[in-house]
Amino acid sequence: MKRTLLAVAATLMFTVAVFAQTPPGSPPRNPLAGLKNALGLTDAQVTAIQALEQTERTRIQAIMSEVRQKRQAFDALLNAASPSPTDVGNAAIALHAAEAKLAPERDNFLTQLKSLLTGDQQQKLDTLIAAAGGRFFPIPGLGGPGPGFRGRGNRGQ
């Protein structure tokens, strides 16, 4: 859970930093330009990745909405005058279960992304992920603000 929260915070900070560098009144940057250049993507691949990203954003938003609801319920129970340990425990389990939906979604996104790439591009992406310590933090617009996508499974979350 701590890794998920840390990944969310890091991704949000990265997103804010990138958008803060865009001068006011200038057209928005192409969020896939860096990935396109790094991997040598074709225009057709960029279009496919944009569609994948939009689908992923919708799915992550739904999961994050559920997580927020579970977090609010958990916090409300914790802040009650005399919280019931059973209710608090059940709320904590429900929150954990909602958060656990994020890791498979990240892995699914990365798998689908790799399916759009050539073998050479997949190797370059794996190299980028390895250089980032096994974490794949999407470019703003590629997975949207949200948890970082890890190239490894859900370890220790």
Backbone as CSV, one residue per row, in Angstrom:
resi,resn,N_x,N_y,N_z,CA_x,CA_y,CA_z,C_x,C_y,C_z
1,MET,0.831,-1.179,0.000,0.000,0.000,0.000,0.880,1.248,0.000
2,LYS,1.962,1.213,0.764,2.843,2.370,0.815,3.498,2.610,-0.534
3,ARG,3.855,1.527,-1.229,4.470,1.686,-2.550,3.482,2.291,-3.532
4,THR,2.227,1.884,-3.440,1.206,2.438,-4.331,1.046,3.931,-4.076
5,LEU,0.971,4.294,-2.823,0.813,5.708,-2.491,2.044,6.507,-2.914
6,LEU,3.224,5.922,-2.734,4.450,6.585,-3.153,4.474,6.750,-4.670
7,ALA,4.038,5.722,-5.383,3.994,5.785,-6.845,3.013,6.853,-7.309
8,VAL,1.862,6.947,-6.638,0.876,7.979,-6.980,1.478,9.364,-6.764
9,ALA,2.117,9.555,-5.629,2.708,10.861,-5.324,3.809,11.216,-6.320
10,ALA,4.665,10.256,-6.649,5.759,10.521,-7.588,5.222,10.865,-8.975
11,THR,4.214,10.127,-9.416,3.642,10.390,-10.732,2.970,11.756,-10.771
12,LEU,2.244,12.092,-9.715,1.597,13.404,-9.672,2.624,14.531,-9.675
13,MET,3.718,14.344,-8.931,4.764,15.371,-8.911,5.394,15.506,-10.284
14,PHE,5.626,14.374,-10.963,6.196,14.394,-12.307,5.259,15.112,-13.271
15,THR,3.967,14.805,-13.185,2.974,15.425,-14.064,2.913,16.928,-13.841
16,VAL,2.865,17.338,-12.588,2.807,18.768,-12.274,4.059,19.473,-12.783
17,ALA,5.217,18.853,-12.608,6.469,19.469,-13.061,6.484,19.649,-14.573
18,VAL,6.002,18.657,-15.296,5.992,18.756,-16.760,5.037,19.848,-17.217
19,PHE,3.841,19.873,-16.649,2.874,20.880,-17.063,3.277,22.286,-16.613
20,ALA,4.001,22.371,-15.512,4.444,23.680,-15.041,5.468,24.289,-15.985
21,GLN,6.151,23.466,-16.757,7.157,23.965,-17.672,6.575,24.474,-18.989
22,THR,5.293,24.226,-19.232,4.655,24.710,-20.445,4.306,26.186,-20.256
23,PRO,4.843,27.078,-21.101,4.541,28.500,-20.946,3.062,28.778,-21.163
24,PRO,2.515,29.752,-20.433,1.105,30.087,-20.595,0.822,30.531,-22.033
25,GLY,-0.310,30.097,-22.546,-0.713,30.506,-23.879,-0.098,29.682,-24.989
26,SER,0.848,28.804,-24.645,1.456,27.976,-25.678,0.608,26.720,-25.865
27,PRO,0.687,26.114,-27.037,-0.098,24.898,-27.232,0.424,23.796,-26.328
28,PRO,-0.451,22.890,-25.883,0.006,21.820,-25.003,1.017,20.931,-25.712
29,ARG,1.941,20.420,-24.938,2.963,19.537,-25.489,2.347,18.200,-25.864
30,ASN,2.960,17.551,-26.816,2.538,16.209,-27.181,3.117,15.261,-26.140
31,PRO,2.276,14.672,-25.312,2.790,13.846,-24.229,3.504,12.589,-24.695
32,LEU,3.253,12.143,-25.913,3.896,10.941,-26.403,5.176,11.216,-27.175
33,ALA,5.521,12.487,-27.340,6.699,12.833,-28.147,7.973,12.192,-27.587
34,GLY,8.152,12.236,-26.287,9.345,11.656,-25.677,9.411,10.155,-25.890
35,LEU,8.276,9.490,-25.703,8.242,8.051,-25.904,8.409,7.716,-27.386
36,LYS,7.812,8.525,-28.244,7.935,8.309,-29.691,9.398,8.397,-30.117
37,ASN,10.085,9.398,-29.634,11.501,9.568,-29.974,12.365,8.470,-29.356
38,ALA,12.108,8.127,-28.105,12.939,7.138,-27.416,12.801,5.749,-28.027
39,LEU,11.591,5.415,-28.460,11.349,4.066,-28.975,11.282,4.007,-30.500
40,GLY,11.268,5.168,-31.140,11.146,5.188,-32.595,9.771,4.728,-33.060
41,LEU,8.727,5.225,-32.415,7.365,4.814,-32.738,6.906,5.399,-34.064
42,THR,6.064,4.654,-34.754,5.432,5.159,-35.972,4.195,5.959,-35.567
43,ASP,3.662,6.723,-36.503,2.439,7.488,-36.224,1.274,6.549,-35.901
44,ALA,1.223,5.397,-36.576,0.157,4.428,-36.307,0.280,3.880,-34.881
45,GLN,1.508,3.641,-34.431,1.706,3.163,-33.060,1.299,4.227,-32.051
46,VAL,1.637,5.477,-32.338,1.263,6.568,-31.432,-0.256,6.648,-31.319
47,THR,-0.945,6.536,-32.436,-2.411,6.581,-32.425,-2.977,5.426,-31.600
48,ALA,-2.426,4.233,-31.783,-2.886,3.063,-31.018,-2.608,3.234,-29.528
49,ILE,-1.444,3.790,-29.201,-1.094,4.012,-27.793,-2.016,5.067,-27.182
50,GLN,-2.375,6.091,-27.939,-3.300,7.105,-27.435,-4.657,6.482,-27.108
51,ALA,-5.134,5.584,-27.977,-6.406,4.899,-27.715,-6.288,4.020,-26.475
52,LEU,-5.184,3.306,-26.359,-4.937,2.463,-25.190,-4.887,3.314,-23.930
53,GLU,-4.217,4.444,-24.016,-4.087,5.356,-22.871,-5.446,5.862,-22.421
54,GLN,-6.305,6.199,-23.360,-7.637,6.713,-23.011,-8.444,5.640,-22.279
55,THR,-8.380,4.423,-22.777,-9.079,3.315,-22.121,-8.522,3.098,-20.717
56,GLU,-7.209,3.122,-20.618,-6.558,2.927,-19.324,-6.930,4.040,-18.347
57,ARG,-6.950,5.259,-18.835,-7.302,6.393,-17.964,-8.701,6.198,-17.377
58,THR,-9.639,5.776,-18.207,-11.010,5.548,-17.742,-11.044,4.457,-16.676
59,ARG,-10.320,3.381,-16.909,-10.306,2.272,-15.957,-9.658,2.690,-14.640
60,ILE,-8.542,3.398,-14.710,-7.851,3.841,-13.491,-8.713,4.836,-12.719
61,GLN,-9.387,5.732,-13.431,-10.244,6.698,-12.749,-11.346,5.992,-11.975
62,ALA,-11.913,4.947,-12.557,-12.963,4.200,-11.863,-12.401,3.531,-10.604
63,ILE,-11.232,2.939,-10.733,-10.612,2.289,-9.569,-10.265,3.329,-8.509
64,MET,-9.697,4.451,-8.925,-9.325,5.489,-7.955,-10.552,6.080,-7.269
65,SER,-11.656,6.170,-7.979,-12.896,6.642,-7.365,-13.334,5.675,-6.268
66,GLU,-13.248,4.386,-6.557,-13.582,3.385,-5.554,-12.634,3.470,-4.358
67,VAL,-11.345,3.652,-4.624,-10.359,3.771,-3.548,-10.681,4.988,-2.676
68,ARG,-11.005,6.112,-3.323,-11.352,7.320,-2.542,-12.570,7.082,-1.650
69,GLN,-13.583,6.406,-2.191,-14.779,6.120,-1.398,-14.441,5.227,-0.206
70,LYS,-13.643,4.197,-0.459,-13.260,3.280,0.617,-12.391,3.999,1.648
71,ARG,-11.509,4.893,1.184,-10.655,5.662,2.092,-11.512,6.582,2.971
72,GLN,-12.499,7.234,2.376,-13.375,8.123,3.152,-14.158,7.338,4.202
73,ALA,-14.663,6.166,3.819,-15.404,5.339,4.769,-14.487,4.892,5.905
74,PHE,-13.275,4.488,5.554,-12.289,4.055,6.549,-11.954,5.205,7.497
75,ASP,-11.670,6.388,6.931,-11.336,7.553,7.757,-12.499,7.950,8.660
76,ALA,-13.721,7.875,8.135,-14.890,8.223,8.942,-15.014,7.279,10.143
77,LEU,-14.778,6.002,9.901,-14.850,5.051,11.012,-13.738,5.296,12.029
78,LEU,-12.541,5.616,11.542,-11.424,5.880,12.451,-11.673,7.136,13.287
79,ASN,-12.346,8.114,12.716,-12.581,9.383,13.394,-13.855,9.387,14.229
80,ALA,-14.556,8.280,14.279,-15.772,8.198,15.085,-15.395,8.300,16.562
81,ALA,-16.362,8.713,17.367,-16.120,8.881,18.801,-15.640,7.584,19.438
82,SER,-16.295,6.480,19.133,-15.847,5.179,19.647,-15.934,4.173,18.493
83,PRO,-14.856,4.116,17.703,-14.883,3.244,16.517,-14.949,1.764,16.882
84,SER,-15.750,1.047,16.138,-15.855,-0.397,16.319,-14.653,-1.054,15.639
85,PRO,-13.874,-1.821,16.380,-12.710,-2.467,15.764,-13.077,-3.357,14.574
86,THR,-14.218,-4.021,14.658,-14.656,-4.880,13.560,-14.962,-4.052,12.318
87,ASP,-15.678,-2.947,12.508,-16.017,-2.091,11.365,-14.766,-1.463,10.757
88,VAL,-13.843,-1.031,11.613,-12.595,-0.440,11.126,-11.792,-1.490,10.358
89,GLY,-11.726,-2.693,10.899,-11.008,-3.773,10.229,-11.618,-4.118,8.879
90,ASN,-12.941,-4.199,8.837,-13.619,-4.493,7.568,-13.400,-3.378,6.555
91,ALA,-13.414,-2.142,7.013,-13.178,-1.008,6.113,-11.737,-1.027,5.599
92,ALA,-10.799,-1.390,6.467,-9.397,-1.476,6.044,-9.215,-2.579,4.998
93,ILE,-9.886,-3.700,5.195,-9.813,-4.795,4.224,-10.422,-4.370,2.897
94,ALA,-11.550,-3.676,2.941,-12.204,-3.207,1.714,-11.318,-2.204,0.980
95,LEU,-10.663,-1.322,1.726,-9.753,-0.344,1.119,-8.573,-1.061,0.463
96,HIS,-8.008,-2.008,1.163,-6.877,-2.765,0.615,-7.281,-3.510,-0.659
97,ALA,-8.462,-4.092,-0.661,-8.942,-4.826,-1.837,-9.120,-3.880,-3.027
98,ALA,-9.622,-2.676,-2.764,-9.791,-1.696,-3.845,-8.435,-1.265,-4.394
99,GLU,-7.474,-1.021,-3.506,-6.128,-0.620,-3.937,-5.427,-1.741,-4.698
100,ALA,-5.719,-2.984,-4.331,-5.086,-4.135,-4.974,-5.494,-4.271,-6.433
101,LYS,-6.555,-3.621,-6.838,-6.994,-3.667,-8.237,-6.071,-2.863,-9.144
102,LEU,-5.271,-1.979,-8.567,-4.396,-1.117,-9.368,-3.233,-1.883,-9.992
103,ALA,-2.611,-2.764,-9.253,-1.424,-3.476,-9.758,-1.735,-4.301,-11.009
104,PRO,-2.801,-5.107,-11.016,-3.106,-5.854,-12.240,-3.437,-4.925,-13.409
105,GLU,-4.033,-3.801,-13.115,-4.353,-2.844,-14.177,-3.075,-2.268,-14.767
106,ARG,-2.108,-1.944,-13.919,-0.817,-1.448,-14.402,-0.134,-2.501,-15.268
107,ASP,-0.128,-3.746,-14.787,0.512,-4.821,-15.532,-0.185,-5.055,-16.870
108,ASN,-1.510,-4.998,-16.869,-2.283,-5.172,-18.094,-1.958,-4.075,-19.107
109,PHE,-1.876,-2.850,-18.623,-1.551,-1.732,-19.505,-0.176,-1.932,-20.144
110,LEU,0.789,-2.296,-19.330,2.145,-2.489,-19.844,2.185,-3.635,-20.851
111,THR,1.459,-4.707,-20.581,1.384,-5.829,-21.516,0.774,-5.390,-22.837
112,GLN,-0.319,-4.632,-22.769,-0.968,-4.160,-23.992,-0.070,-3.184,-24.742
113,LEU,0.632,-2.333,-24.006,1.549,-1.391,-24.637,2.638,-2.153,-25.386
114,LYS,3.206,-3.149,-24.729,4.276,-3.922,-25.371,3.775,-4.670,-26.601
115,SER,2.500,-5.060,-26.606,1.960,-5.771,-27.767,1.884,-4.873,-29.000
116,LEU,1.931,-3.569,-28.795,1.896,-2.615,-29.906,3.287,-2.324,-30.458
117,LEU,4.314,-2.827,-29.783,5.693,-2.508,-30.137,6.369,-3.652,-30.874
118,THR,7.387,-3.308,-31.629,8.236,-4.326,-32.248,9.154,-4.899,-31.168
119,GLY,9.847,-5.988,-31.505,10.772,-6.595,-30.546,11.844,-5.626,-30.085
120,ASP,12.403,-4.862,-31.012,13.442,-3.886,-30.680,12.882,-2.791,-29.768
121,GLN,11.666,-2.331,-30.064,11.046,-1.293,-29.248,10.742,-1.825,-27.848
122,GLN,10.325,-3.087,-27.765,10.064,-3.690,-26.460,11.345,-3.752,-25.628
123,GLN,12.449,-4.088,-26.278,13.729,-4.134,-25.569,14.123,-2.749,-25.073
124,LYS,13.913,-1.728,-25.905,14.224,-0.352,-25.490,13.350,0.053,-24.311
125,LEU,12.069,-0.307,-24.369,11.165,0.020,-23.267,11.605,-0.691,-21.997
126,ASP,11.961,-1.962,-22.107,12.449,-2.700,-20.938,13.708,-2.064,-20.361
127,THR,14.570,-1.556,-21.236,15.788,-0.870,-20.789,15.424,0.405,-20.031
128,LEU,14.451,1.153,-20.543,14.004,2.380,-19.867,13.399,2.053,-18.505
129,ILE,12.608,0.988,-18.466,11.990,0.577,-17.201,13.064,0.151,-16.206
130,ALA,14.044,-0.624,-16.672,15.129,-1.065,-15.796,15.925,0.128,-15.276
131,ALA,16.157,1.115,-16.147,16.901,2.313,-15.746,16.137,3.111,-14.693
132,ALA,14.812,2.960,-14.685,13.981,3.656,-13.700,13.769,2.802,-12.457
133,GLY,14.589,1.789,-12.276,14.478,0.955,-11.086,13.324,-0.018,-11.143
134,GLY,12.917,-0.408,-12.340,11.820,-1.364,-12.474,10.463,-0.733,-12.489
135,ARG,10.419,0.559,-12.488,9.124,1.254,-12.482,8.930,1.964,-13.801
136,PHE,7.718,1.919,-14.266,7.367,2.608,-15.504,6.387,3.700,-15.142
137,PHE,6.877,4.929,-15.038,6.010,6.060,-14.764,5.603,6.645,-16.096
138,PRO,4.328,6.566,-16.401,3.894,7.016,-17.712,4.102,8.507,-17.904
139,ILE,4.318,8.874,-19.118,4.383,10.279,-19.502,2.985,10.836,-19.320
140,PRO,2.813,12.097,-18.909,1.465,12.640,-18.789,0.710,12.380,-20.076
141,GLY,-0.472,11.825,-19.935,-1.248,11.459,-21.097,-1.099,9.991,-21.429
142,LEU,-0.042,9.366,-20.978,0.144,7.937,-21.199,-0.109,7.241,-19.877
143,GLY,-1.371,6.955,-19.615,-1.737,6.363,-18.347,-2.243,7.409,-17.378
144,GLY,-2.075,8.680,-17.700,-2.607,9.780,-16.910,-2.000,9.840,-15.535
145,PRO,-2.392,10.842,-14.764,-1.889,10.905,-13.415,-2.436,9.723,-12.641
146,GLY,-1.593,9.064,-11.994,-2.021,7.888,-11.262,-0.811,7.071,-10.895
147,PRO,-1.053,5.887,-10.448,0.051,5.070,-10.009,1.043,4.805,-11.115
148,GLY,2.295,4.701,-10.736,3.319,4.361,-11.711,3.130,2.932,-12.171
149,PHE,3.490,2.625,-13.363,3.349,1.283,-13.888,4.667,0.580,-13.686
150,ARG,4.618,-0.524,-12.979,5.833,-1.236,-12.700,5.956,-2.410,-13.658
151,GLY,7.156,-2.595,-14.141,7.413,-3.688,-15.049,7.414,-5.048,-14.349
152,ARG,7.499,-5.055,-13.049,7.486,-6.299,-12.283,6.085,-6.511,-11.747
153,GLY,5.853,-7.644,-11.187,4.545,-7.962,-10.623,4.267,-7.165,-9.371
154,ASN,3.199,-7.485,-8.722,2.761,-6.791,-7.511,3.499,-7.369,-6.316
155,ARG,4.693,-6.896,-6.079,5.503,-7.398,-4.961,5.430,-6.447,-3.792
156,GLY,5.001,-6.955,-2.680,5.054,-6.194,-1.444,4.060,-5.057,-1.360
157,GLN,3.031,-5.112,-2.149,2.048,-4.028,-2.046,0.822,-4.498,-1.327
